[in-house]
Amino acid sequence: MKTWRKAALAATTGMFAAAAVTVTQAAEIPKPGDYPKRPITIIVCFGKGGGSDQAVAAMQGPLSKIFGVKVNKINKPGGGGVNCLPDFQQAPADGYTILQHGDGMASKYVSGDMDLHPTRTLSPIAITNVAPTAMFVNPEDERFVEDGKASWDKVVAHAKANPGQMTVSNINVAMELATMGKVEEFFGISTKQVMFDKPAQRYGAVIGGKLDVLMEQPGDVLKHVQAGKLLPVIAIWPERFGIFADTPATGADYGMDWNPLLRLRSFWVKSETSQEIKDYLDAAFREAYQSEDHQAFLKRKALDIVNSYYGAADMAGIFDEAIGTYTKVFKETGQRVRADLQ
């Protein structure tokens, strides 16, 4: 089975729990010399409050305990996840600056928006979040909600009656854009994508009634669903999500035969970083992932829908295959593909 398919299989077979990870504790591995002897900085390529920011914040405490030094977080949003890269590229390859990004590292390489290869120019450390996608509406929007329950059929009907006019609050990241393109193609609709880098603006546009539908990962907006500010309307997944059992899924309820793209929140260092430091970081991130505090975060954010952890070796395989997946999807949906992948 291909590595990229493992997360999808976890949901389609009903395994709605984080997989157990057998690891060697970081404390059992000798530290590389005196590393780390000073604070470590994680550069987050997206805004405060969003899924990436939350993923890093949840790892800061456990990692700081393991490292014995403070782990700092710096947000560098903008450019759909590209504006962060110069700061990272300028940092020494010494393990003190870690890049947090996601599946966009594969998609932006495929599109030619960046030349950093996610497994050659960079060295994978860990994937700590694997998140599928859903769509949400305002609970008070009578066009899409009846008796307190959202209707995807009504959303589709509205979109067909108003071609290109229904607005989708989204982010200028290839995973969501490609996913929306496949949804439009399957249901025979066209929509107007409105892009926001800042999560609060993205969610608030639908909560405030300015835009029609939100595309987002369930865990990122779960608190808004629980507060009655958003309603899930469709799971873009082969099966219904356990946390939204009454919400239809594109596969189970509509027969959409497609392995959805996934949000991957991941960590890298420069490829020139010493192998000893890479191995130590691999072990440390595994241990931090399993910590009681971090497991509670995963459960709270519904990030245990599928297995959410992959270490350095598996992460490399996932991103190498992701490059092939995005190349195929981009060609199918008419998006730009870099010349050497044509």
C-alpha positions in Angstrom: 0.0 0.0 0.0 1.3 3.4 -0.8 2.3 5.6 2.1 0.1 8.5 0.9 -3.0 6.3 1.2 -2.5 5.2 4.8 -4.3 8.2 6.3 -7.3 7.7 4.0 -7.5 4.0 4.9 -7.6 4.9 8.6 -10.9 6.6 8.1 -12.5 4.4 5.5 -12.0 1.3 7.7 -13.5 3.1 10.8 -10.3 3.5 12.7 -11.2 6.8 14.2 -8.3 7.0 16.6 -4.7 8.1 16.5 -2.5 5.1 15.7 -0.1 3.9 18.4 3.5 4.9 17.7 6.3 2.7 18.9 9.3 4.9 19.4 12.7 5.2 21.1 12.5 7.8 23.7 14.6 10.9 22.9 16.2 10.7 26.4 17.7 7.3 25.4 19.5 8.8 22.4 22.7 10.7 23.3 22.4 14.4 22.5 24.6 15.5 19.6 27.4 17.2 21.5 25.8 20.1 23.5 22.8 20.4 21.1 20.6 22.1 22.0 22.2 24.6 24.3 20.0 27.6 23.4 16.4 28.2 22.4 15.1 26.7 19.2 12.8 28.7 16.9 10.0 27.2 14.8 9.0 29.4 11.9 5.2 29.0 11.2 4.2 29.9 7.6 0.6 30.9 8.4 -1.2 33.3 10.7 -1.9 33.2 14.4 -4.9 31.2 15.5 -5.0 28.9 12.5 -4.4 25.1 12.3 -0.7 25.4 11.7 -0.2 27.9 14.6 -2.2 25.6 16.9 -0.2 22.6 15.9 3.1 24.3 16.8 1.7 25.7 20.0 0.7 22.3 21.1 4.2 20.9 20.5 6.1 23.8 22.2 5.6 22.7 25.8 6.4 19.0 25.3 9.4 19.8 23.1 10.8 22.3 25.5 10.7 19.7 28.3 12.5 17.2 26.1 15.1 19.6 24.8 15.7 21.3 28.1 15.6 24.7 26.3 12.8 27.0 25.3 11.1 26.5 21.9 9.9 29.7 20.4 7.3 30.2 17.7 7.4 33.0 15.0 4.5 33.4 12.6 5.5 34.6 9.1 2.2 34.5 7.1 1.5 35.7 3.6 1.9 34.7 0.0 0.0 31.5 0.6 2.8 30.1 2.7 5.8 31.5 0.7 6.7 34.6 2.6 8.2 32.6 5.5 10.8 30.9 3.3 13.5 33.6 3.0 13.8 33.8 6.8 14.3 30.1 7.0 16.7 29.9 4.1 18.9 32.6 5.7 19.2 30.7 8.9 22.2 28.4 9.6 21.8 24.6 9.1 22.4 23.9 12.8 19.0 22.6 14.0 18.1 25.8 15.8 15.7 27.0 13.2 12.9 24.6 12.2 10.4 25.2 9.4 6.7 24.3 10.0 4.7 24.1 6.8 2.4 21.6 5.2 1.3 19.9 2.0 1.8 23.3 0.3 5.5 22.4 0.2 4.7 19.7 -2.3 2.0 21.6 -4.2 4.1 24.8 -4.5 7.0 22.8 -5.8 4.8 21.2 -8.4 3.4 24.6 -9.5 6.8 26.2 -9.7 5.9 28.8 -7.0 9.0 27.7 -5.2 12.1 25.6 -6.0 12.7 24.1 -2.5 12.2 20.3 -2.9 10.6 19.0 0.3 12.8 15.9 0.6 16.0 17.0 -1.2 16.6 20.7 -0.4 15.0 20.1 3.0 15.1 17.2 5.4 11.7 16.0 6.8 11.5 15.6 10.6 7.8 14.8 11.3 4.2 15.1 10.3 2.2 15.8 13.5 -1.3 16.6 12.0 -3.2 14.9 9.2 -6.5 16.6 8.7 -9.2 16.0 6.1 -11.5 18.7 4.8 -15.2 19.7 5.2 -17.4 22.6 4.3 -19.5 24.7 6.8 -22.3 27.3 6.6 -23.9 29.8 8.9 -26.6 28.2 11.1 -28.9 31.2 10.5 -28.6 31.0 6.7 -32.1 29.9 5.7 -30.9 29.2 2.1 -28.9 26.2 3.3 -30.4 25.3 6.7 -33.7 23.8 7.6 -34.8 22.9 11.2 -31.3 23.4 12.4 -29.7 21.1 10.0 -27.5 22.1 7.0 -28.4 20.7 3.6 -25.7 20.1 1.0 -28.4 19.6 -1.6 -29.6 23.1 -1.0 -26.0 24.4 -1.3 -25.6 22.7 -4.7 -29.0 23.9 -5.9 -28.2 27.5 -5.0 -24.8 27.2 -6.7 -26.4 25.8 -9.9 -29.1 28.6 -9.9 -26.4 31.2 -9.5 -23.4 30.1 -11.5 -20.1 31.6 -10.3 -21.9 33.7 -7.6 -21.9 31.5 -4.5 -18.9 32.6 -2.4 -16.5 30.2 -0.7 -14.3 31.5 2.1 -11.0 29.8 1.4 -7.2 30.1 1.6 -4.8 30.6 -1.3 -3.3 27.1 -0.8 -3.3 24.5 -3.5 -4.8 21.7 -1.4 -8.0 23.6 -0.7 -8.2 25.1 -4.2 -7.6 21.7 -5.9 -10.1 20.1 -3.6 -12.7 22.7 -4.4 -12.1 22.2 -8.1 -12.8 18.5 -7.8 -16.0 19.2 -5.8 -17.2 21.7 -8.4 -16.4 19.3 -11.2 -18.2 16.4 -9.5 -21.4 18.3 -8.5 -21.5 20.4 -11.7 -21.2 23.8 -10.0 -19.1 26.9 -10.2 -18.3 29.1 -7.2 -16.4 32.3 -6.4 -13.4 31.7 -4.2 -12.6 34.5 -1.7 -9.1 34.1 -0.3 -7.9 34.9 3.2 -4.5 34.2 4.8 -5.7 35.0 8.3 -7.9 32.3 9.9 -10.0 34.7 11.9 -11.0 36.5 8.7 -11.7 33.3 6.9 -14.0 31.9 9.5 -15.5 35.3 10.4 -16.6 36.0 6.8 -19.1 33.1 7.1 -19.9 33.5 10.7 -20.7 37.2 10.0 -22.8 36.3 7.0 -20.6 38.1 4.4 -19.7 34.9 2.5 -21.8 31.8 1.9 -19.7 28.7 2.6 -16.4 28.0 4.4 -13.9 25.3 3.4 -11.8 24.2 6.4 -10.4 21.3 8.4 -12.9 20.2 11.0 -10.6 20.5 14.0 -9.7 24.1 13.1 -13.3 25.3 13.5 -14.6 22.7 16.0 -15.0 25.3 18.7 -17.1 27.5 16.4 -19.3 24.5 15.6 -19.7 23.6 19.3 -20.6 27.3 20.0 -23.3 27.2 17.3 -21.6 29.6 15.0 -21.0 27.2 12.1 -22.7 24.1 10.8 -20.9 21.3 8.9 -22.7 20.7 5.6 -20.5 18.2 3.8 -17.5 16.0 4.6 -15.1 15.8 1.7 -14.1 12.2 2.6 -15.0 8.6 1.6 -17.0 8.1 4.9 -18.9 10.4 7.3 -16.8 11.8 10.1 -17.5 10.3 13.5 -17.7 13.8 15.1 -20.3 14.9 12.5 -22.2 11.7 12.1 -25.3 13.4 10.7 -23.3 15.3 8.0 -23.2 13.6 4.6 -19.9 12.7 3.0 -18.9 13.1 -0.7 -18.1 9.4 -1.0 -20.6 7.5 1.1 -23.6 9.7 0.4 -22.9 11.0 -3.1 -20.6 8.4 -4.7 -17.7 10.7 -5.3 -14.9 8.2 -6.0 -11.8 10.2 -5.1 -9.1 9.9 -2.5 -9.2 13.4 -1.1 -6.1 15.6 -0.6 -5.1 16.0 3.0 -3.8 18.9 5.2 -0.4 17.8 6.4 1.2 19.9 9.2 4.9 19.1 9.1 8.4 20.1 10.3 11.6 20.4 8.4 15.3 21.4 8.8 17.8 22.2 6.1 19.2 19.2 4.4 22.8 20.2 5.4 21.9 19.8 9.1 24.0 17.1 10.7 22.5 13.6 10.6 23.0 13.3 14.4 20.8 16.4 15.0 18.2 15.1 12.5 18.0 11.8 14.2 17.7 13.4 17.6 14.9 15.7 16.4 13.1 12.7 14.8 13.1 11.0 18.2 12.2 14.2 20.1 9.2 15.0 18.0 7.9 11.4 18.3 8.1 11.6 22.1 6.5 15.1 22.2 3.6 13.8 20.0 2.9 11.1 22.4 2.9 13.3 25.5 -0.3 13.5 27.5 -0.8 17.2 26.8 -0.4 16.7 23.1 -2.7 13.7 22.9 -5.3 15.8 24.7 -4.9 18.5 22.1 -5.4 16.0 19.2 -8.6 14.8 20.8 -9.9 18.3 21.5 -9.2 19.4 17.9 -10.6 16.2 16.3 -7.2 15.4 14.9 -7.6 11.8 15.9 -10.0 11.2 13.0 -7.1 9.6 11.2 -3.5 8.7 12.2 -1.8 12.0 12.6 1.9 11.1 13.1 4.6 10.1 10.6 8.3 10.2 11.4 11.1 11.4 9.1 11.3 8.3 6.9 7.6 8.0 6.3 7.2 11.7 5.9 9.8 11.7 3.1 7.8 9.0 1.3 4.5 10.8 1.7 5.9 14.0 0.3 7.6 12.3 -2.6 4.3 10.7 -3.5 2.5 13.9 -2.9 4.5 15.6 -5.6 3.2 12.9 -8.0 -0.4 13.3 -6.7 -0.4 17.1 -7.1 1.2 16.8 -10.6 -1.7 14.6 -11.7 -4.4 16.7 -10.0 -3.0 20.0 -11.4 -2.9 18.6 -14.9 -6.5 17.3 -14.6 -7.7 20.7 -13.3 -5.7 22.8 -15.7 -3.3 24.3 -13.2 0.3 25.3 -13.8 2.9 22.5 -13.5 6.6 23.2 -13.4 8.4 22.3 -16.7 10.5 19.4 -15.3 7.3 17.6 -14.2 5.5 17.9 -17.5 
